[in-house]
Amino acid sequence: ARTPAGQLVRELAGVPPASDQAAQRAMQGRAAASPPAARPRPATQRDFVETTVMNATMLDGYMNRNKVNTLWALSSACYDTGARKFVFHEEQLGRLPKYVQDDPKYVQATAAPIPTSAVGRWVPGLTVLGREMHLDQTGAHFYFFMLPVTSLLYHVTQELKTPGVSVAFEEYNIPESHSLERQFADIVMKDIPPERRLSLEGFKESLVCFEELLSVGNDYSASIRGQDDLEYLKTSASKVEMQDFVKDCADPGANHAAVGILNRRVFSRKISNIHQLKVATKQVFGANTEVVVFDSPNVPCEGTDCMGYTDCSELNKTLAKSDPSMCRTTRQVGDDIRVFNNLTFFISVHGAANMNYVWLPKGSTAVEIFPYAISDFTYKKLSELSGLEYIAFHDSNQTTFKSKFASLGDGSNCWGDNDCRRFMKQSEVYVTVDGPDGIKRVLYEAVKKWKERCKVKS
């Protein structure tokens, strides 16, 4: 039988049962870098750390819906800060997912059991582990690492009502200059106070043990169970931004008077014939619809020579700008949320900015343009999880591909060749508009479903 939650930790820390509640409050209030105060050891205290599988009922609903087979779900899991690995007695390794057992960067086996006297600090309650999340990423790539955390936090804090949850990363190191990413992290971890946002690299103790540890890796498509997880994200954003966002494209507040086309600021995958695409879109939707072309979201610098950079202050120094306003920081993550939430029909070239599908109202239409035989369906999965009507437009134009990589034969072979893939991702995009293979035909078909699903008045 599993030891009741919290009892094992209190036993190992030497806390008599009569002082359980006071001890729990004391442990929760202790600063992250401070080791627990020495306590007398009762005669009944266990001498060794015993790692066990967490309560199965806590995870059944999550795993059955997700079909996740890479889940860490352990009680009394210990981390060696010197080795930067989780350590387990060799007899307990079988309780870990196989991919963790087989990867020495994750764990280290010990021939002898781990004595409780070696534990420098116990982290009480449940900790959601995001060890593989690289928080120094910028823009939409940052979303890749935070969405699995979003899903787990929704499961444990909202569905299971688990109190006192902490979040731990390898390094909780979002650079100060990454203000947008800090804002997005605050939305995801709205209910996690700063003192419970932990960094494995920040522990001063040699051995840190967690009462309960839950991690699912960094594959968002396996982690997110469906629309409820992303609705939780929108709800958190509404509370942080103090604004109600549109949930469904058929809601009275949804915007049916505009179609959005995302066009990159930088050369890479920028639409070279954007004017032609805009005119064609206008023809499809009619005179009463505005076609809005906007630049890549989540880029905080604006101004001449500033596009695409994340740190305007450093860029001003590099370019020796005499006028600081030449490169100005104006964007907030809330601005980007409002841009996407105010669209119900969205067109874009394949790229990381499509992570912003999560902010579109449910039922909206997303058209993803795949140029040059790109074959990556990362965002198709995200669109399904977001409840969107998704359309993939595979452009048959291979002129750019054949000008440099004709030896590969058909453009479908490009994505498997590193040099070709890199070159094509960095190239401009010419979108085929007219004719039987053009996007205009696709848009005519899509607009019919859009009007029906979103209850658009003609």
N, C-alpha and C positions, 0 to 999 in steps of 0.2 A: 504494500500500500504506500502511496506517495505521501511524504511528510506534508502536512498542511502548509499553505503558503506562508512564508515568513518564519515559521517555527524553527526550521533547520538553521537559518542564518542567525537567529537569536541564540540558539544553542551553541553554535560555533563561536559566536562573539562573547559568550559567557554571560548572557543576560538572564537573570532568574525570571521565571514565568510571571511572578507578581508584578514585575516592572515592564511587562511587554509594551504597553501603550506608550509609556514615557520613553522607552528605548527607541521605539519606532520614530517618534517625533524628533528625538535627538539625532538619529541617523539621517533623517531626511533633511535636517537643517544644517548638517555639517558641510563645510566648504569642500569643493572638489579635491583640493590638493592636501587636505588635512587628514592624517591617519586617524583611525578611531582610537579613543582613549583606552588605556589598559583597564581591563576588568578582571575581577577574580574568576577563576575557572571552577565551575561546579563539578562535582564528582561525576555527573551524568554526561558531561560534554564529550562529543565525539572527538577522536584523536586525528581522524583523517577526513579530507574532503571527499565526498561521494557524489559524483556527477550522475544525474538521472535524467531521463526523458521527461519533458514537461507534461502536465495534465493533458491527456489526449482530447478531452472534451473542449478545451480552449481552442484547439487547432482544427478540429474536425470540419467545422463549417468553412474555414478558410481553405484548407487543403482540398476538400472535396470539390469546391467550386473552381479552384485554380489548377488542380492537377499538378501541384508543385512537388517536386521530388528533391529539391535542394534546400530544404528548410532546416535551419538551426532551431532547435526547440529544446533547450536544456536548462535544468536547474543546477545551481552551484557549478558554473563554468568559470575557470580561472585563466587569467591572462598574465604572462610573464613579460613585463615591460622591457627587460633587457634583451631577451630573445625576440621580442615583438611577435610572439606566437601564443596561441592558447595551448595550455598544457593539460594533458590528461594521463591518468594511469593507463598503461597499455591495455589493461583488461576492459577499459571503458571506451576505447576508440570505436568499437563496433556500434556505439550509440550515435555516432556522427554520420551525416550523409556521406556516401562513398566518395563523391568528388572532393570532399574535405579531407577524408582519410588519406587519399592518394596524393594530396598536394602538400609538400613539406612547408610551403610558405604560410600555411594556415595553422598547423598544429605541430606539437612536439610531444612525443610519448615519453613517459617516465617509467622506469622499471619498478620503482617503489611508489606506494601511495603518497599523495601530497599531504603533509601534516598541516593541520589547521593552525598550528603555531607559526607557520611561515606566511600566513595570509596577512598582508599589510593593511588591506582595506576590503570591506564588503560593500557592494553597491546594492541597496535594498530595492525590493519591488521588481517590476518587469522593465528590462532594458531592450529597446529595439536597436539592433546593431546594423549599421550601414557601412561596414568596413570597406567595401569595394567602391564606395561613392567618392569620386574625385571632386571636391568642393571648390577647387581652384578653376574649374571650367567657367565659361562665360555664356551668356545668352541662352538660346534654346537648348544647347547641349547640357546646361545645368539641369534642365528639366528631366533629362534621361535618368539622372541619379537621384532626383528627389521624388519622382512619382512612386517608386516602390516603397519609400518611406511613408508617403501619403497613404497608400493602401493599408499598410500595417497599422499605422496610427489610427486610421478610421476603424479598423477591426477591433483593436484592443481598447481604445478610449470611448468609442461611440457604441459599438455593438456589445462588447463585453463589459463596459463600464469599469475598466480596470483603473484604480486610482494610483497616483504617484508614478506614472510612467516616465522613464528617462530615454534619451536617444544618445547613442554613442557612435562616433565615426573614428576612422584611423587618425585623421587630423581634422579637427573642426577649425578650418583655416580659410574661410571665405575672405579674400583680401579686402581691405577697407575701400579700395578703389572700385570694387565690384558692388556698387550700391544696389543695382537692380537685383542681383542674385541674393544679397542680404535681405532685401524686401520680400522676395519670393520665399526664402527660407522661413521668414517670420510668418508668412501665410500658412505654409505647410505645418509648421510647429507652433501654431498659435496657442495651443493649450500646454506647451512644454516650456516652463520658465527657464531663463538662462542658466541657472545653477544645475539644471538637469540635462543640459546639452553638453555631453561629455566628449573628450578627446582621448583616445587610447595613448597618444603620444604625450598627453599632458599629465598623466599620473606620475606622482613622485615615488610611490611605493614600488617595491620590486615585484610583488605578486598581488594582483587585484582580482577578486572573485565576485561574480554577479549572482544574485539570488535567482533570477530567471533571465534567460537570454534568448531573444527571438530575432532571427535574420533570414532573409529570403534571397539575397544576392542582388544584382543590379539589372536584371532583365525585367523591364517594366511590363512587357507583353505577357510574361508569366505571372507577374505579381498583381497587376490590377485585375480585379474580378469582374468589373463591369461598370455600368453607369453610376451606381451608388457611390463608388469610391471617388469619382470625378465630381459628382454633385457635392460631396463633402468638401472637396477642394474649392469649388465655387462658393459654397456657404461660408467657408473660412475667409475667402477673399472678400466677400460682402461685409463680413464683420470687421475685418481689418481696414478696408477702404470706406466703411460706413456708407455703403451704397447697395441697393438691391439690383442684382444683375438678372438679365432675362434668362429663364431656364429652358424655354421651349420656343421654337420658331413660330408656333401657332399662337403664342401668348399675345394679348392685346398690345403689349409694349414692344414687340419685336419689330425690327426695321425691315420692311419689304421694299423700300424705295431706293435701295443702293446695292450695288454689286461691287465687291472688293477684289482688286487684282494686286497681288504682292509682287513688287519688282525690286530686286536687290540694288543697293547703292553701289556695291563694288562690281567689278567686271565679271567675276565668277558667277556663271549661270544667270546673268542679267539678260532680260528679254530685249533683243536688239530691235525687234519690230513692235514695240509696245503700243505705238500709236495705232497701227493696223489692228492689233488685238482689241484695243479699246473701242475702236469704231465698230468692229464686228460684234462685240458684246452689246454695244448700244443698239445695234440693229436687231439683235435677237430679243432683247428685253423691252425695247420700245422707248418712246420719248419721255415717259413718266419715271423712268428709272435712271438714277445717277450711277455712273461707273467711276468708282474711286480707285485711283492708282496710288499706292503708298509704299514707302520704302521698308526695308527690313526692320522688324521690331526688335526690342531689347538691345538697341545700340544707343548709348547715352550721349555720344558726341554729335553735334550738328555744326555745320558751317563749312566754308571752303577748305579743302584739304584735310578735313577732320573725319570724313565718313568711314565708318567701320572700326574706329578705335574705341577702346573702353575707358581709357584714362585721359580725360581732356587736359588736366593740369600738366601732366608729363608731356603730352603732345605739344602744348603751347611752348614749353621749354625747348623741345627738340626743334620745332620750327621757328624758334626765336620770334614768336608773335609779340608785337608791341601792344596789340589790343587783345586782352584776354577774351573778349566777347567773340573773337573770331572762331574759337572753339569753345562752345558752351555746353554745359551739362543741363539739359532741360527735361529729359525723360524720367518718368517714374514707372514702376511696374504696373501701377494702376492705370496709367495711360494706355498701355498695350492691352490690358484686359478689356478696357472700355472700347478700344478700336475693334477687337475681334467679337466682343459680345454684342456689338451694334451691327453685325453683319449676319445675314442668313444665307448668303450665296458667296462663296469664296473660291478664287482661282489663284493657283500658285505653281511654280516650278518645284520639283522635288528638292527638298533640302530641310535642314534642321529647324528652320522657322515654322515648319508645319507642326511642330510640337504645340503650337498655339491653338491647334484644333480643340484643345481642352476648354477654351474659353468661348467657343461658338455655342449658341443655343442648340439644344438637342433638336434633331430633325433637320438642321441646316444642311445645305449641299456643299460639299468640298470637291473641287475638281483639281486633281494633281497631274501636272504635265510631266511626262517622262520623255526627255529628249535623248537622242543618241543611244537608244537601246539600253538605257539605265534600267536595272531590274532589282529594285530594293523596295520591299513592301512594308517597311517599318511603320509608315504613317497610315497605311490602309488599316492595320490592326488597331492603331490608336483611334482612327475615325469610328471603327466599329464599337470600341469601348466608350466612345463619347456619344454614341447614338446618332451619328451623322449619316446622311446619304452620300456615299463616296463614289466618285467616278475617276477612273484612271484613263488619261489620254496619252497613248503611246504614239509619239510623233514618228512618222516613217522617214523623215528627212535625215539622211546620213551623210550629207555633203561634208560637214566638218570632220566626221570620223574617217571618211575615205580619203580626205586630203592628206592625212598623216598616218593612218593605220590600215590602209587597204590590204596589207599583207595578212591581216587577221581574218579576212573574208567578210562575213556578215557582221553587222554592228552588234549583234547579240553576244559576240565573243569578247567585246570590249570590257565588260564588267569583270571578267575573270582575269584580265591582264592588268597588272598594277600600273604600268606606265600609261596605258590607254585610259584606264579609269581615272587616274590623277589628272591627265590632260583634259579629258572631257568635262570633269567636274569643275575645272577652272576656266572653261570656255564660255563665251556668250551663247545664248540660246535663240535660235530663230524658230518661231512657232508657225507651223503650217496652219493657215487660217481657212482658206477656201478649198473647194473641191471635195470629192468623196472621202478623202483622208484628212480633211481639215477639222480643226476644233469647233468651227462654227456649227457644223452638223451635230456634233456632240452636245453643244450648248442648247440647240433647239430641242433635242430630246430631253435634256435635263430640266429645262425650265418648266415643262409640263408637270413632271413629278414634284418639282419644288412648289409650284402654285397649289397643287393638291395637298401635299403634306403640311405646308405652312399656312394653308387657308388664305392664300393671297387673293385679294379682291382685284378683279380685272379693271 
